[in-house]
Every structure is written in C-alpha cells, then in structure tokens.
C-alpha cells in the first residue's frame, strides 16, 4: 500500500498560488504569501474544494471601512 499526499494550490484575487511546501499548515502558507500580498493577513480562508484532483483553498480579502 502506498500513501500519497494530495496536491494543494491556493487562489487569491484571480491568481493561482502554488503550494510553497506541503508540510506547512494553511496559516503558515498565508504567512508565507503575506510578504508578497500584505492583505492576506486579514483574509478569510475557504475550502478546500477538489478541482482536478488538487485541493484548492481560496483566500478572500476582508472587506471593511478605513478610518
């Protein structure tokens, strides 16, 4: 018997972001990508949904008011 991990990918604002490391949890992946996309620090995570055999997580930007 062979056990294999299902591939993951992450969506944000129309972009598909590859999994930086399969051993990272979702919060660590968010932290990793927040260096490039700072708004991810407050984004909600939904999923996973399975698309073509890949687990897809979606980061959704939080909507709020400034001030």
N, C-alpha and C positions, 0 to 999 in steps of 0.2 A: 504494500500500500504506500502510495506517495501522497504527501500533503503539500499543497502549494498555496501560496497567498494569491488572492485576487488583486489585480492591479487597481490602483486608485488614481483619480485625477480630480482636479478642483476647478470650479467655474467661478469667475468673478467678472462682472461687467462685460460680458460677451467674450471674455478670454478663457482659454483652457490652459490651466496651470498644471504642469506635470508634478508628480509626487517627488519631493526632494529626497526623501528617504523613507522606505517602507516601515522602518521601526519607529518612526515618530508618530505620536498621537496627533489628533486633529488640532488641538490647541498649540502644539509645537509647530505644526505646519503653518497655522495662522501667524504665529510669531515670526517664522522664517520669511514669509511673504510680506509682512507688515513693514519690513525695511524698504521694500520697493513700493508698496501700496499702503501708506500710513492709515488710510480709512478702514483697513481691515481690523484694526484694533478694537473697533466698536461694532463690527459687522456680525450679523447672525449667521449661524451655520445650519443648513438644512441638508437632509439626506442621511444616508446615501441612497441613491437610486441606481439600479443596474442598467447600464447602457452598453450594448455590445460586449458584455462580459466584463466591464470595468465598473467599479464602484465610483460614482460621481457625487462629490459633495459640492454644495453651492454656498458661496459666501454672498450674503445680501447686505448691501450698505444700509446702515441705520439712517432713517430719515428723521430729522429733528429741526429745531429752530436755533439759530445763533442768537447769542445775546445774553 
